[in-house]
Amino acid sequence: MASAPRQNLTHQLTHDLGIAIVRGVYPVSQGLPSEADLCIEYDVSRSSTREAVKMLSAKGLITSRPKQGIKVMPESHWNMFDTDVLGWILSSKPSLSLLKEFTQVRGALEPEAAALASVNATDAQLDDIAKALERMYEAEQGLDDPLEADIAFHTAILIASGNRFFVQLTEFISTALRVSIRYTNKIKGVAGADVQKHAEIYQAIKSRKPELAKTAVATILIEALALIESQL
């Protein structure tokens, strides 16, 4: 039982240091304080500090070597598919260029996922997409959260694709969608997504029409990308 508080401290320190690195508090050229100094600065044990350093190293944010200290790695080394790293970046400095790149990734993945879902989705998975769509309709009436309903719709399609790699990306997609959907809706001046266009995606998947499903998803992503580019 004694390990739980320590684990919490480790994760909190990892989060605090991750945010600080992303915000540039510890520049690449200067690196981080020593583990001993971090213990004092953040009031945590040496073991928790060591674990946090290991976690940040695994995420590509830092490197720690004997006699060389803890060095902050350039952004090009950061694991952008790590949801912690992506979340820290999006909460600290969500640039338009980053949102553009993320939308380009969605454009490469999600139309294909929808096409696969139209072939592979089980009845239960189709029901999950339908339930998410219903939540989007309810969100228009103020009965559900429009952002959460939209995210549920897109992640349900990734899961229904039957592709294990797409399924593994659901958390990554969800993390970035929380920022990108909110931003594009703000540009459009609406609270939620175009539910009718999402209904067309669902109908294409339900009707087992891969090309139609692929085109329907591509259409909304092309629109989102154009909105972001209009602000650059």
N, C-alpha and C positions, 0 to 999 in steps of 0.2 A: 504493500500500500504506500510505502514511503516514496516510491518512484514517481507517482502521479504529480505531486507538486513540482518535482524536479523537471519532469517532462514539460509541464506547463511553463516553467521558467525558461527552459531551453527554447521552446517554440516562441515565446514572447521575445526573447533576446534575438532569435533569428529574424523575427518580423521587424523588430526595431532597427537592427543593423541593416537588414535588407532595404527598408525604407530610406535609411540614412545614405546608403550607397547610391541608390537610384536617384536621390535628390542631390547628389554631389557633395554631401557633407564630408565624405572621405574621398578626395579626388584620386584618380588613377595614379598620378605621379607621387602622391604622398603615402598612400596605403593606410592601413588601420593601426590603432594603438596595439601594443602587445596584449596577449591573453591576460596577463596579470593586471595591466591597466584597464582592460575592459571589465574585469571582475569588479574593480573599484568603481569605475564610472557608472556601471549599470547595476551594481550591488547584487551580483549573482556569484555562485560558486565557480571554482575553477573547472569542475567537471561539466557544468552546464555551459560554460563559455566554450570549452573545447568541443562539445557536441554541436553548438551553434556554428562554430567555425567550420566543422566538418560538413554541416548541412549547406552552408553558403558556398563552400568549395564545390560540392556536388551540383549546385545550381549554376556554377560557372561564374559567380560574382567575384570570388576571391581565390587566391592561391596562398597556401601557407606552407613554408619550408623552414627547416631548422637553419638558424643563423641569418635567414633572409627576411624573417618576419612575415606579416600578413599583407599581401599586396592586392589592391583592387584591380580586377581585370577590366579591359576595355569592353564596352557594351557589345561588341561583335562576338565576345565569348559567352555572353549570358544565354542561358537556356530559355528562349522565348516561349517554348511549349510548356514550360513549368508554370503551373497556374499561380503559384506564389509570386514568381518573378513578374509575370504578366500583370497580375493584380497590383503589385507594388508600383509598376510603371504607370498603369492606367489611373491609379488613385493619386499619383504624385505629379505626373507630367504627361497627360494623354495628348500627344501631338496629333495634328491632322494627318501628317505623313504616316504615323504609326497606324491610325485608323484606316487610312487608305490601303496600306499593306495588308492589314488584317482582312479587309473586305476583299482584296484580291485573292487571299488564301481561301476565303469562303467561296469565291467564284470558281476556284479550281476544284473544290471539294463537294460542296453541297448540291449542285445540279446532278453530279454523278451519284451521290448518295440517294437522292430522290428517285433517280432512274432505277437504281438497285432496289430501293424500297418497293417500287411498283411491281417488281418481280419476286422479291424475297419476303416481303412483310407477311407475318402471320395475322390471323384474324384479331388476336389480342393486341398486336402492335398497331394495326389499323385503328382499333378502338382507342388506343392511346393518342394517336394523332388526332382522331375525331374529338376526343375529350379536350385536348389542348386547343383545338379550333373553337370548340364551344366556350371554353374559358375566354377566348379572344372576343367572341360575341358578347359574353357577359361583361367583359371589361369595358366595352363600349357603353354599357348601361350603368357603369360604376359599381358593378358587383364583383369584380375581380381586379387584380393588378395587371395592367396592360403589358408591362415589361416582362413580368414573370410568365404570363400566358404566352407571349411571343417566343420567349426562350424555350418554354416547354414544347412548343410546336416544332421548332427547328431541331431540338435535341431528340425528340421522338422520331423524327425522320432519320437522323443519323443512326439511331439504334435499330430502326426497322430495316436499314440497308442490309443488315446481315454481315457486313464487312467488319471484322474485328478491329481493324485499324481506325475506321471511322468511329466505331463505338468508343474506342480509347480516347478520341478527341472531343467527346461531349463536354467534359469539364473545361477544357481549353476554350472551346467555342462559347460555352456559357459565360465564362469569366469575361471575355472580351465583348460579348453581346451586351452585357450590362451597361457598358459605356457607349458602344457604337450605335445601338438602337436608340438610346436616349438622345444621343447627339443628332442623328438623322431626323428623328421625330421633331426635335426642337427646330431644325432648319425648315422642316415642312410646316411647322406651326400646328402640329397635331399631338394628341396625347398618346395615341397608339398606332399600330401598323394598319395597313389597308387589309381589312379582314377578307374582303371579297377576293383579292389576289391570292391570299393564303388558302381560301376555300377552293380555288381553282387548282392549286397544288395538290390539295388533299383528294379532290375528285379524280385528278389524273393518276395519282398513286392507287387509289381505290379501284379505278377502272383498268388497272394493269397496263398503263400506256407509258412506257419508259421515256420516249422522246418528248412526249407532251409534258411529263413531270419535269424533265430536265430543263425544258424551255421555260416553264412556268417559274421555276426557282431562279434561273438565270436572269429572267426579266426583272425581278425585284432587287436582285443584287447589282445588276447594271444600273438601276435607278439609284440605289444607295451609293454606289461608287461615284456616279455623276454628281450627286448632292455634295459629297465630300470634296470632290475636285473643284466644284464651283466656289468653295470657300478657301481654297489654297491660293 
